Amino acid sequence: MLAAAGQALIDALKGNRNIQPVVRLVERMPQLEVEELLKKYAADAPAFYVLPGSLTVDEDCVIVTIPVAAVVRNVGGAEAALAGDGQDIGVDQLLVLGARAIHGHDLGGCNWNLVRAEMEDDTLFDQAGVAAICMYFQSSRIELAADWLLADLDNFKLLHADIDIPPHEAANTEYASWLQVPANYAASRPELQADVQLPGAD
């Protein structure tokens, strides 16, 4: 479900006629070390990256949340990175373009709404010459049938969870490093971790 939802948002961003002329790249957030990821941001910008999503369960329905990061170059300073300078596009413009492509649209079998957006204020971004904003898109309620995707869960034997407790100190780049295989906790670690072995696991 999360993979399909993320791909639906990628397709919407890639296929938007207003985004195509001004954005160099739309893809899933790559699993790289923080330093390498920032270098990639600088090389790819302006770009959209779709991050791993999450879901919440409410009775017999789920709600999916997918973060989408928008990255621009910061060579003209903070003000130009926010609003653009007539030559390079700014974060505000990518925020509007991303919202127009996804907010209020039926994508991947559900409707999506922008529920919040947050600027990255880590000094690592300034040092890398980029600025970024993360937009959080939330799906409408998706009904779960009693036998929902049971066939897809046959090989699901182990659940691992990294839990970041408010106030959230880790940046989105650090969340991506936690998802690497093996996980990279060099820059930060979750406050809590859980490993649950399911019935049938070796």
Secondary structure, DSSP 8 states (H G I E B T S, - for coil): -HHHHHHHHHHHHHH-TTTTTT-SEEEE-----HHHHHHHHHHH-SEEEE---EEEEETTEEEEEEEEEEEEE-TT-HHHHHH--SSS--HHHHHHHHHHHHTT-EETTEEEEEEEEEE---HHHHHHTEEEEEEEEEE--EE--TTTTTGGGTT--EEEEEE--SS--S-HHHHHHHTSSS---SS---SEEEEEE-TT--
